[in-house]
């Protein structure tokens, strides 16, 4: 975040510059009152009254204009902050969500909104005005040392109240905020799995778990609010008390012929101005804590953001090579020394028992996860380091868990970009779902996703296949593409695979069903994160069938399905 703050420093610098004049002009009224009591009333001079009144009105008008300009500057800083950070924050949130250490932080844009509103509001003004508090106290001291010492003591006490409020509320508020994030994520997960929750009688357990989180939040927030309420109540009564006392001290000094009535009025007004920033900071401390927490979370999120523009590489041809790729999570090795290569247009079948690392290998090939050692290369370039915004157009991916965005069928197939009707229909025909889409209520304009109709598992998988094939990518990875398909859907998938071979698109198919491997050129068999066999399809199947015919042989493919070439 520090590198971004430099971009907005001009706004803060000008806001501080205007604050210097704003706080200087804030002395207009006490000086005017001092002049009224000590000059005008004693001299009965009308010209003096008119002159100082005109000067005071002019100064206050300038004060209002400068305050407006400062406010607009800080609003502009918030807007610029949003424009600068919104895309990197969203990008980093999506990257973090699919990283090996899955991030549950999904409120980056909300935190950005908190920061923008903080700078656009009045809470931040107290920090620009606070540096002038010592100057105001010095002015009071110059009026009379006794009044100055009293004002300094009052400011120190109010400042100590602010520190005490921070100590009593910060930890509780931060903890409540963190648990609140967990609570929202838990509710979101429960809503996404509402069918399973209701079908399996999990409702009571879900409610009890939520109640535990919510109760903890309420306890922490109640304690923080109670302490903050006590501090605010003390501070609200503290400043009027200081006003009473400074009037009393001033009156005593007047009676002792050590001061004048004008000094009493002016000192009282200036002290109120001096203590106002401290009290304002205390009253808006909740907003400051929220903004500080948002800043820290965003700083943690985007500190690894690569803001440098990468040189755009030429479009890939589809040559894929894995060179000693390994990946471990914690102490467990998921993949160990995986090496193979595919020429452009070749198709690979990836098979193996559940938990052998097939989906993890797909993520490495797509550049979603970095390899712990070794390299995945697409046309000799490290796929993980390739600019994803550029590479994504040449990659097709059908994951096991399919989600659609709120939008039309055509928008989802077009990957939520600009819809090219010709390309969308062409892709749907390749995926074999053109007729299926036409039967939907509004055809390609049918809304799906969170705000649309619910598609069956097979329909979702076929639309997701079309999304993966959109734009004729150079590398397509299909992870269990037929897990929810009926016979007609599987036949359409086989035709799509044949079309991909015809179009020279490098394809990797993960499956437990040998019937889907009829079109592949090569096969990789994974077992315990290692390659148990690799080579041309006929050779691998021949070796596999020979091994299965041995007594006590364990099937490589789950379910013990026999292979047929």
C-alpha angles and dihedrals in degrees: 000000000000092000089054093047089064088064091058097039090099090063093050092044092054091043089054090046091053090045089061091060093037092056092043091052089046085075089065097094098046091046089048091051091047090053092047094052099037102034114018100039093045096044098034087218114163095188090054091051093049093046097050091042093054091046091049093049091048092049092049092050089052088047091055093049093049091047089052091049091049090051092049091049092054092045088052090050089055092049092048089048090055093048092048099044107029096083096040091046094050091044092050092046090055092046092048091049092060098038123113090257095050111219118222091194105116102153101081093119090046090053089049088054090051091054093046093051091045093059091042092053135070097259094085094051091076091064092053092048098041095079088064094058093087090049091053089049090051090053090053090048090053089053090054131336094225092055089044094053091047092050091048091051091049091050092049092051092049090048090051089052088054092051091048090052090051092050093048098045110028100077094041094047093047092049092047090050092051092048089046089058090052090049093053092047091049092052091047091052091047091052092050090052096040093128094055091043093055097037095052098040094249095138096099092048092048091049093048092050092048091047091054091053093043093049091052090050092049092049093051094043092046091052092046092047091047092054092042090049092052092049092047091049091051093047092048092055092037098066096049087048090054089049090053093047095047089051089049093048091045092050089051090052090049090051088051090050090241097117145012135245090250091058091053093054094043094046091049093051093044092050090052088051091048094051095041097083092050092049091045091053090050093048092051096038091114090060091046092052091049091049092048091050091048090050093051093048092048091046089053090047101049102031088099094045112129103224094173116102112241122220109259112245122214117266111282122249093211104257106151126192133172116200115196094317116188133171132183131183111204108321094333121096109218097178127017126196099330114183131169139119140217129202120225110287097017120131123219128197114211113200137164142118122299112283094025092120103260097135091043090053089052090055091052092049090051092049093243092123127030119236116247088221134357127033139263109214132193110193088346093303122116102254094208092056094045115109102261093207089062099034095046093075089062096046128082121192132181108186126197093244109055125201128175128206122238102270144077127311090252092051092051093048089049088053092248091294129112108318115236102192093202093052092044093052092043091052092047089053092051089050089047096237103107093104092043091054092048089058092058116102094263101013113223089356093060110124117234133170125059094335099038143062122307114250123206119252092259093047091050091051093050094048089047088052089055089050090053091051097045113126093014097269123208097231124037125185117192115189109197092331094176101044092112101027128115122216093277091049092048092051089051089050091052090051090049090052090050089051091050089054089050090051091050093241114158107236135189117194122193112198147145092209115086091200089073092060097070093104099042123108099203137022132211118197113201122199124173091345095306134098107261092180139353135178144084113343097247094049095047093046091048091053092044094050090049091052092048091055091062117099116268091009115163116224115246093208116063116254092032092261114177118239122239124188 
